[in-house]
Amino acid sequence: MSFLRKIFGLGPKVNHYELIENGAVLIDVRTPSEFKQGHANGAKNVPLDTIANKVKKIEQLKKPIVLCCRSGMRSGQATAILKRNGIEAYNGGPWNKFA
């Protein structure tokens, strides 16, 4: 693990593509209008402002979750919400890297 990742508590680097290939669910937390303008194939749209209310539904998927948005900021917030609720979640960063 790199020194900076360790200092900032980011943990080990994760291969998000591999997680998705192995069954993880890709959730895009941008607004519905942003999502309609373009999104990664197979991504589900759950806007950040609704994710806390969808925890039970996401939990029922029983799969790891990779979150994305425009820049990685909102997906980082969503990742923290899901992790606090015991869900295996990863911040995938910008959606277009999955497109």
C-alpha positions as CSV (number, residue, x, y, z in Angstrom):
1,M,0.0,0.0,0.0
2,S,1.4,3.4,-0.9
3,F,2.4,5.8,1.9
4,L,-0.2,8.4,0.9
5,R,-3.0,5.8,0.7
6,K,-2.1,4.7,4.2
7,I,-1.9,8.2,5.7
8,F,-5.3,9.1,4.3
9,G,-6.9,5.9,5.4
10,L,-7.7,4.8,1.8
11,G,-6.7,1.2,2.3
12,P,-5.3,-1.1,-0.4
13,K,-6.0,-0.2,-4.0
14,V,-8.9,-2.1,-5.4
15,N,-9.5,-3.3,-9.0
16,H,-13.1,-2.1,-9.6
17,Y,-13.3,-3.7,-13.0
18,E,-12.5,-7.1,-11.5
19,L,-15.1,-6.6,-8.8
20,I,-17.7,-5.9,-11.5
21,E,-16.6,-8.9,-13.6
22,N,-17.1,-11.0,-10.5
23,G,-20.7,-9.8,-9.8
24,A,-20.4,-6.5,-8.0
25,V,-23.2,-4.0,-8.8
26,L,-22.3,-0.7,-10.3
27,I,-24.4,2.2,-8.9
28,D,-24.2,5.7,-10.3
29,V,-25.2,8.2,-7.7
30,R,-25.6,11.2,-10.1
31,T,-28.9,12.9,-10.6
32,P,-31.4,11.2,-13.0
33,S,-30.8,14.0,-15.6
34,E,-27.0,13.5,-15.4
35,F,-27.5,9.7,-15.7
36,K,-29.7,10.2,-18.8
37,Q,-26.9,12.2,-20.5
38,G,-24.7,9.1,-20.4
39,H,-23.8,6.3,-18.1
40,A,-21.8,3.1,-17.9
41,N,-23.4,-0.1,-19.3
42,G,-25.3,-2.0,-16.6
43,A,-25.1,0.8,-14.1
44,K,-28.1,1.4,-11.8
45,N,-29.0,5.0,-11.0
46,V,-29.5,5.7,-7.2
47,P,-29.0,9.4,-6.7
48,L,-26.8,10.3,-3.6
49,D,-29.7,12.2,-2.0
50,T,-31.8,8.9,-1.9
51,I,-29.1,6.4,-1.1
52,A,-29.6,6.4,2.7
53,N,-33.3,5.5,2.1
54,K,-32.3,2.7,-0.2
55,V,-29.8,0.9,2.1
56,K,-32.2,-2.0,2.8
57,K,-32.9,-2.6,-0.9
58,I,-29.1,-2.4,-1.7
59,E,-28.4,-4.8,1.2
60,Q,-30.8,-7.3,-0.3
61,L,-28.6,-7.5,-3.5
62,K,-26.1,-9.4,-1.3
63,K,-23.2,-8.4,-3.6
64,P,-20.4,-5.9,-3.4
65,I,-21.2,-2.4,-4.6
66,V,-19.1,-0.2,-6.7
67,L,-20.2,3.4,-6.7
68,C,-19.5,6.1,-9.4
69,C,-20.5,9.7,-10.2
70,R,-19.0,12.5,-12.2
71,S,-15.8,13.1,-10.3
72,G,-15.7,10.6,-7.4
73,M,-16.8,13.0,-4.7
74,R,-20.5,12.0,-4.4
75,S,-19.6,8.3,-4.9
76,G,-17.2,8.7,-2.0
77,Q,-20.0,10.0,0.2
78,A,-22.3,7.2,-0.9
79,T,-19.6,4.6,-0.2
80,A,-19.2,5.9,3.3
81,I,-23.0,5.7,3.9
82,L,-23.2,2.1,2.7
83,K,-20.1,1.1,4.6
84,R,-21.5,2.6,7.8
85,N,-24.5,0.3,7.2
86,G,-22.4,-2.8,6.9
87,I,-22.4,-3.1,3.1
88,E,-19.3,-4.0,1.1
89,A,-18.9,-0.8,-1.0
90,Y,-16.1,0.8,-3.0
91,N,-15.7,4.2,-4.5
92,G,-15.2,3.7,-8.3
93,G,-14.7,7.4,-9.0
94,P,-15.8,8.9,-12.4
95,W,-18.5,6.9,-14.2
96,N,-16.9,7.3,-17.6
97,K,-14.0,5.1,-16.7
98,F,-16.6,2.2,-16.8
99,A,-18.2,3.3,-20.1
